């Protein structure tokens, strides 16, 4: 089968197309004929030697990528949830070795869910890592409640655009940040208010939030602390809260911490239910064929992607 391997970290020319044997599923795995792959910032960071590269660098061959949708080709002897021919989707083995950049992927059945019939393979692949991140942050960690006032940074991006939809489903009042050009997109997702991050004066803010989902990191964490209510929660996705910032959050009476999304089949089933009911709908801004993975990475690297980038096979 065709796969893309990473021999060394670096620029996109380190992504090498090759032929390798088709994987054989273990007793608790299913073999999936991949129809679509989702690209995330962690893919780009890992390719460059950051992200989760440190966890994977001893793997050979190293195949990055985690988000897939496709059709079950074969099942392991102890698989009970899926059968050959089932359309499935999920985030595979994150933050371990997902091996998603390939025509066939062996995945634990506990990392997958059935794809709803009303959702395309492209949309399903787009609702994996970002949807799991948003769902786990809002539902499991922050336990967002109806009536709460929450802020989602980078609301037009992958995690952000799903987080807004889940937060509205939970009954929260939602403010989203983005550039002005994406204002209508963010409001169209269901956000009640929009903040243009280029012009907003965080030092003289009028808003105060029960929960903030930070998908940017860096100085944005300090800004977020300033607009979080005492007793509120700040969750950072791309970077851990350093000691200085964590201390500042604690001094204000805020719970601030970093989370790393985990593969979880039960959460994927919950996401499948939200997709089936039309409660969340991922936005696919661009699709590339498998032969154009390098171009997809370059687009993701711009940091200006609205919604998701998808690879089709």
ZIVEN-V844813 format. One record per residue. RES is the residue in one small letter. PHI is phi in whole degrees, -180 to 180 (999 if undefined). Layout:
res=RES phi=PHI
res=RES phi=PHI
This chain:
res=x phi=999
res=x phi=-83
res=x phi=-149
res=x phi=-114
res=x phi=-110
res=x phi=-113
res=x phi=-77
res=x phi=-144
res=x phi=-71
res=x phi=157
res=x phi=-76
res=x phi=-63
res=x phi=-70
res=x phi=-83
res=x phi=-86
res=x phi=-112
res=x phi=-79
res=x phi=-154
res=x phi=-107
res=x phi=-133
res=x phi=-64
res=x phi=-65
res=x phi=-68
res=x phi=-105
res=x phi=-67
res=x phi=-73
res=x phi=-61
res=x phi=-106
res=x phi=-116
res=x phi=-121
res=x phi=-94
res=x phi=-114
res=x phi=-83
res=x phi=-75
res=x phi=-106
res=x phi=-151
res=x phi=-127
res=x phi=-103
res=x phi=-102
res=x phi=-129
res=x phi=-55
res=x phi=-66
res=x phi=-63
res=x phi=-65
res=x phi=-64
res=x phi=-67
res=x phi=-57
res=x phi=-84
res=x phi=99
res=x phi=-111
res=x phi=55
res=x phi=-106
res=x phi=-59
res=x phi=-59
res=x phi=-77
res=x phi=-112
res=x phi=-61
res=x phi=-87
res=x phi=-72
res=x phi=-148
res=x phi=-74
res=x phi=-88
res=x phi=-121
res=x phi=-84
res=x phi=98
res=x phi=-139
res=x phi=-98
res=x phi=-141
res=x phi=-138
res=x phi=176
res=x phi=-120
res=x phi=-66
res=x phi=-97
res=x phi=-159
res=x phi=-123
res=x phi=-72
res=x phi=-65
res=x phi=-108
res=x phi=-75
res=x phi=-121
res=x phi=-90
res=x phi=-134
res=x phi=-136
res=x phi=-57
res=x phi=97
res=x phi=-69
res=x phi=-88
res=x phi=-133
res=x phi=-153
res=x phi=171
res=x phi=-101
res=x phi=-97
res=x phi=58
res=x phi=-80
res=x phi=-97
res=x phi=-92
res=x phi=-91
res=x phi=-78
res=x phi=57
res=x phi=-83
res=x phi=-81
res=x phi=-159
res=x phi=-72
res=x phi=-133
res=x phi=-132
res=x phi=-92
res=x phi=-132
res=x phi=-59
res=x phi=-63
res=x phi=-77
res=x phi=-108
res=x phi=-122
res=x phi=-142
res=x phi=-68
res=x phi=-76
res=x phi=-60
res=x phi=-65
res=x phi=-87
res=x phi=-119
res=x phi=-72
res=x phi=-62
res=x phi=-65
res=x phi=-65
res=x phi=-63
res=x phi=-62
res=x phi=-73
res=x phi=-109
res=x phi=-118
res=x phi=-56
res=x phi=-67
res=x phi=-69
res=x phi=-63
res=x phi=-61
res=x phi=-63
res=x phi=-65
res=x phi=-67
res=x phi=-67
res=x phi=-78
res=x phi=-89
res=x phi=-81
res=x phi=-88
res=x phi=-79
res=x phi=50
res=x phi=-58
res=x phi=-116
res=x phi=-58
res=x phi=92
res=x phi=-73
res=x phi=-104
res=x phi=-126
res=x phi=-121
res=x phi=-117
res=x phi=-78
res=x phi=50
res=x phi=-68
res=x phi=-93
res=x phi=-85
res=x phi=-59
res=x phi=-66
res=x phi=-59
res=x phi=-71
res=x phi=-80
res=x phi=-60
res=x phi=-60
res=x phi=-67
res=x phi=-68
res=x phi=-62
res=x phi=-66
res=x phi=-61
res=x phi=-78
res=x phi=94
res=x phi=-83
res=x phi=-90
res=x phi=-118
res=x phi=-113
res=x phi=-121
res=x phi=-102
res=x phi=-169
res=x phi=-72
res=x phi=-61
res=x phi=-65
res=x phi=-103
res=x phi=-56
res=x phi=-65
res=x phi=-63
res=x phi=-64
res=x phi=-65
res=x phi=-68
res=x phi=-76
res=x phi=120
res=x phi=-61
res=x phi=-81
res=x phi=-138
res=x phi=-128
res=x phi=-120
res=x phi=-83
res=x phi=-66
res=x phi=-76
res=x phi=-122
res=x phi=-70
res=x phi=-94
res=x phi=-69
res=x phi=-76
res=x phi=-121
res=x phi=-65
res=x phi=-107
res=x phi=-94
res=x phi=-143
res=x phi=-113
res=x phi=-75
res=x phi=-147
res=x phi=-128
res=x phi=-104
res=x phi=-98
res=x phi=-109
res=x phi=-115
res=x phi=84
res=x phi=61
res=x phi=-63
res=x phi=-61
res=x phi=-65
res=x phi=-62
res=x phi=-60
res=x phi=-65
res=x phi=-59
res=x phi=-64
res=x phi=-111
res=x phi=-97
res=x phi=-65
res=x phi=-60
res=x phi=88
res=x phi=-84
res=x phi=-130
res=x phi=-122
res=x phi=-114
res=x phi=-107
res=x phi=-94
res=x phi=-81
res=x phi=-149
res=x phi=-69
res=x phi=-73
res=x phi=-72
res=x phi=-60
res=x phi=-63
res=x phi=-70
res=x phi=-62
res=x phi=-65
res=x phi=-62
res=x phi=-64
res=x phi=-64
res=x phi=-62
res=x phi=-88
res=x phi=80
res=x phi=-108
res=x phi=-92
res=x phi=-125
res=x phi=-160
res=x phi=-101
res=x phi=-126
res=x phi=-120
res=x phi=-60
res=x phi=-126
res=x phi=-60
res=x phi=-160
res=x phi=-66
res=x phi=-66
res=x phi=-66
res=x phi=-63
res=x phi=-64
res=x phi=-64
res=x phi=-66
res=x phi=-59
res=x phi=-65
res=x phi=-67
res=x phi=-66
res=x phi=-61
res=x phi=-85
res=x phi=76
res=x phi=-73
res=x phi=-123
res=x phi=-142
res=x phi=-69
res=x phi=-104
res=x phi=-99
res=x phi=-83
res=x phi=-148
res=x phi=-123
res=x phi=-127
res=x phi=-72
res=x phi=-54
res=x phi=-68
res=x phi=-111
res=x phi=-60
res=x phi=-63
res=x phi=-64
res=x phi=-64
res=x phi=-64
res=x phi=-63
res=x phi=-66
res=x phi=-62
res=x phi=-65
res=x phi=-65
res=x phi=72
res=x phi=-117
res=x phi=-75
res=x phi=-90
res=x phi=71
res=x phi=-127
res=x phi=-108
res=x phi=-124
res=x phi=-106
res=x phi=-111
res=x phi=-122
